[in-house]
Amino acid sequence: MQLYSTKNKASRVSLEEAVFKGLPPDNGLYMPEAIPALPASFFEQIEHLSFQEIAFRVCQALIGSEIPDEELKSIVSDVLTFDAPVIKVEEGMHVLELFHGPSFAFKDFGARFMARLMSYFLQKEKKEITILVATSGDTGSAVAQGFYNMPGIRVVILYPSGKVSEIQEKQLTTLGGNVTALEVAGTFDDCQRMVKEAFLDASLTSQMMLSSANSINISRLIPQSFYYFYAYAQLKPLGKPVVFCTPSGNFGNLCGGLFAQRMGLPVHAFIASTNANDIVPAYLKSGVFHPKPSVATISNAMDVGNPSNFARIQDLYDGDLEKTKAHISGYSFNDAQTREAMRSVYRQSGYIMCPHTAVAYLGLKQYQSENPTAVNGVFLATAHPAKFVDIVEETIESRIQIPVKLQEAMNKPKQSIPLANKFEDLKNYLLQRK
């Protein structure tokens, strides 16, 4: 598998190099040189394949010979130890539940895949590495769980103080071991900026091997395509076109779906649904991409004012607004609308949504109201509602069950290191503990 930078298509690197570098030296993002289409026979039989079989075929097509088939099967099998069921909520509306992994969020797919991919390459090269990751909530806990006690890997997580839920914070600050949490006095955008600066600092990278587990890392995106294929397989027998609505912050999750479509998955349309941080929906209306400081919302994992993966979307569609709009619709919703969706769905069907899932539900509803063609709409449930227990219980006015593993995390003491939102402070911390 060869990859190029979104800022320089002439250069090429291997998957191994892209995974460990995280970012190209020109501050672009790595993209596959080719996204191969799967054969028609694959889609003809897809509903008869297991989740693991589907994921292996997708991986095999993308990665090629860089990892032997048996090793790749082992990696996929080790990652996908939990299900991603599609459940009917209303007529023509289904939810794809992506929160059945160890951290109860969709990012388990990417974090676990990346950890095992890195472990495979590290064992070959006998190297050690520091994983540097910024989180607005779920990425941190998924990375912490996915990389916990993996040999040769140290994990440093930056998260914005006071801007993640209590359960999210406990999940990423209570493991210890090879996982360190840095509590940054700032926003997620500050955390992400500091991580990017670290990768571009030659004096730092010359002294320690750094990589990222954010969705800027290509190895996070590959497994995020798996569940789009699997959802389609579950709905194919119903015989209607499939539309996906993805709750979007940094836009890595949506990019996984776009990769799947490029590989031949027959997706009728994609919907990018955001909270008040409506940078991409605004771009789809005006053609102007205008990043701005993020706004705090109850769907905090999507509070991103400058989504990194927009560069990948631009690359996929050659920066052409009309091409982009032909595949992606964009909508944004405020907290009041999000809460009302959570209430109404719970009252009508008993289904409990976290705030991010509710944003996706609203986006699909809006799309269907504007496009009345009969489709199977799928909105992605990206986190277990118990991860936002206070907001959910207050909104639906009912108690919800908290999974045992989350209860255990809540009872552990928080271990975090306060840090200013300055890159030099992060650099000094890393160098002192290399």
Buried (B, 14 or more C-beta within 10 A) or exposed (E): BBBBBBBEEEBEBEBBBBBBBBBBBEBBBBBBEEBBEBEEEBBEEBEEBEBBBBBBBBBBBBBEEEBEEEEBBBBBEBBBEBEBBBEBBBEBBBBBBBBBBBBBBBBBBBBBBBBBBBBBBBEEEEEEBBBBBBBBBBBBBBBBBBBBEBEBBBBBBBBBBEBBBBBBBBBBBBBBEBBBBBBBBBBBBBBBBBBBBBBBBEEBBEEBBBBBBBBBBBBBBBBBBBBBBBBBBBBBEEEBBBBBBBBBBBBBBBBBBBBBBBBBBEBBBBBBBBBBBBBBBBBBEEEEBEBEEBBBBBBBBBBBBBBBBBBBBBBBBEEEBEEBBEBBBBBBBBBEBBBBBBBEBBEEEEBBBBBBBBBBBBBBBBBBEEBEEEBBBBBBBBBBBBBBBEBBBEBBEEEBEBBEEBEEBBEEEEEBEEBEBBBEBBBEBBEEEE
